[in-house]
Amino acid sequence: MNAEKLPHIVIAGAGFGGLRAARALAGKPVRVTLLDRNNFHLFQPLLYQVATAGISPDEIAYPVRAILRRQKNLNFRMAEIQRIDRARQTLITDQGEIAYDALILAVGSQTNFFGLDSVARNALGLKSIQDAQAIRNHLLCMFEAALQEPDEAARQALLTFVVAGGGPSGVETAGAVAELTAMLLKSDYRGLGSQVRVVLLEGTGRILNHLDPDLSESAERALRAKGVEVRLESFVEGFDGAQVRLKGGGSIAAHTLIWAAGVRSAGVVDSLDSPQGSQNRVRVNPDLSLPDDPRVYVIGDAAYQENGGGKPLPMVAPVAMQQGQLAAENVLARLDGRETRPFQYKDPGSLATIGRSQAVAQLGRLKFRGFLAWAVWLVVHLMQLVGFRNRLVVLINWAWDYLFYERAVRLITPER
Ligand SMILES: Cc1cc2nc3c(=O)[nH]c(=O)nc-3n(C[C@H](O)[C@H](O)[C@H](O)COP(=O)(O)OP(=O)(O)OC[C@H]3O[C@@H](n4cnc5c(N)ncnc54)[C@H](O)[C@@H]3O)c2cc1C
C-alpha cells in the first residue's frame, strides 16, 4: 500500500510515554510522526544529579533520532505544539500545522508554582536540563560569593539552601545538596567553616507521604544525619530572592529556593478544552481516549485516571510507559474495528534515594532501606538510562564520587 495512504498517527512528546507508544507502533501499517520541542529524550529522574554537579546534562539526554533510527514507519519532527485544534484534527506548531487521524498526547507536566508569583520569579524549578544547569551554577556561585562576603549574616544567607517539597524529587535534591555542600566545604571552599544550612520544607506531616510511615521516618532520619533540617507542615508563601516567607509567619534568610513542591500537566493540554482532574491533568476514559473524542488519547503526567482506590495514578515514568504501550495498541485496535482495552496499572514499587548508601524502597509488601535499597536504586536507574555510553559514563562518575568523595562537574557555566 502507498505509505501516504496509511493512517497518520501523531505522538506529541518524546518522553517516557511518547517513546514507548512510538516503539509499540514499529512495523505496523500506520504512518507515525513523533513531535517534541527538544531533539532529545530526557531522563528526568537523574536531573537532580546534574543540578548538584554529579553528572553532565548529556549523560541523561539522548537524541530521539538516534533512539528510533531503525523504525521505518516513523518520522521525528522537532516542533513546539502551540495549540490542538480537535475540530480540524490538527496540531498548530511553531513549524506549521500537522494533521492527524489519531493523536497520542504525551506532553508530560511543568512546574506548578500554585499562583505564587514571587516564587515563580525567584525560585529555581527542576524540570528541564536548563533548570538543572541553572541550579548547579547558582549553588556554586553562592559559594564564590560567600567567600568574598565579610558580613557574617549576609554570608549565612548565601549559604542557606532551601528545598520546597518533601516528595521524591525534593528529598533526593535536599540529600544531594547536603552532600555537595559538605564536599565543597572540605575541598574547594575550606575557608568557609561550617556555616552551610540545607532546609527541606514539606507542607504535610511527613516526607515521602506516598510510602508507608516507617519508610518516611527512615528517610527523615537519614536526611537529618546528613545535616538537612527537615521542617514539616511548612508552606512557602513567598520568596523575594533573599527571604523565604512561610505561611503563618516566620521566614528564612536565604538566596536559594529550589522548588520541588508541585507540577501540573503541560500547559498545551488546556487547548483540548476537555474536563481536567487534579493538577490540571486531562480526564480520560478507561481506554485512555478523551470522553468525547475517540481519536485523541492522553497519557502519562498529562492524563488523569484513578487507580481504583479513588486516588489519581502517580505522575511517574512506569505509568507513562505502560499507558504509552496501551494507547498505541488501542489506536491500532480501533483502526481494525476491534474493542479497545482499559488501562490497568502494574505498580513496580517506589524508590527514593537520600544520598550515599541511603535509600528507601517499597515493592508491594516488601520494604527495605539503607545500603540494599540504595544498590537497587542504582541498578534500576542505570538500566533505564538510554544508551550504553551514557550508562557507562554515569557508572564511572558514580564510582568516582563514591570512592573519592568528588563531584565531577563543578563548573559555573552561565548563559551569555
Ligand atoms: C526531577 C524529577 C525527578 C523524577 N524522578 C522520578 C523517579 O525517580 N521515578 C519515576 O518514575 N518518575 C520520576 N519523575 C517523574 C517522571 O519523570 C514523569 O512521570 C515522566 O517523565 C512522565 O512521562 P511523560 O511521557 O508523561 O512526560 P515526559 O517524560 O515529561 O515527556 C514529555 C515530553 O513532551 C515534550 N513537550 C511538552 N510540551 C510540549 C510542547 N508544547 N510541544 C512539544 N513538545 C512538548 C517535552 O519536551 C517532553 O519531552 C521525576 C520527575 C522529575 C521532574
The ligand as a Gaussian input file, in Angstrom:
#p B3LYP/6-31G(d) Opt

LIG

0 1
 C       13.242000      15.965000      38.997000
 C       12.333000      14.799000      38.671000
 C       12.612000      13.548000      39.196000
 C       11.774000      12.461000      38.904000
 N       12.088000      11.227000      39.413000
 C       11.352000      10.160000      39.076000
 C       11.702000       8.845000      39.521000
 O       12.696000       8.681000      40.242000
 N       10.932000       7.790000      39.117000
 C        9.846000       7.983000      38.310000
 O        9.191000       7.005000      37.952000
 N        9.479000       9.189000      37.884000
 C       10.202000      10.297000      38.239000
 N        9.836000      11.534000      37.793000
 C        8.594000      11.686000      37.039000
 C        8.751000      11.243000      35.596000
 O        9.862000      11.892000      35.020000
 C        7.474000      11.580000      34.846000
 O        6.389000      10.967000      35.481000
 C        7.546000      11.080000      33.413000
 O        8.587000      11.780000      32.735000
 C        6.226000      11.300000      32.688000
 O        6.348000      10.842000      31.376000
 P        5.536000      11.564000      30.211000
 O        5.808000      10.797000      28.983000
 O        4.134000      11.786000      30.629000
 O        6.187000      13.021000      30.111000
 P        7.706000      13.441000      29.902000
 O        8.645000      12.331000      30.092000
 O        7.887000      14.661000      30.731000
 O        7.741000      13.851000      28.360000
 C        7.012000      14.925000      27.853000
 C        7.667000      15.375000      26.574000
 O        6.794000      16.300000      25.927000
 C        7.540000      17.387000      25.429000
 N        6.640000      18.545000      25.368000
 C        5.929000      19.108000      26.366000
 N        5.195000      20.124000      25.916000
 C        5.449000      20.223000      24.591000
 C        5.001000      21.100000      23.568000
 N        4.127000      22.084000      23.811000
 N        5.473000      20.909000      22.313000
 C        6.366000      19.920000      22.046000
 N        6.822000      19.058000      22.982000
 C        6.364000      19.223000      24.236000
 C        8.669000      17.562000      26.426000
 O        9.783000      18.212000      25.827000
 C        8.972000      16.109000      26.808000
 O        9.980000      15.557000      26.010000
 C       10.650000      12.650000      38.073000
 C       10.380000      13.906000      37.543000
 C       11.216000      14.980000      37.840000
 C       10.912000      16.333000      37.241000

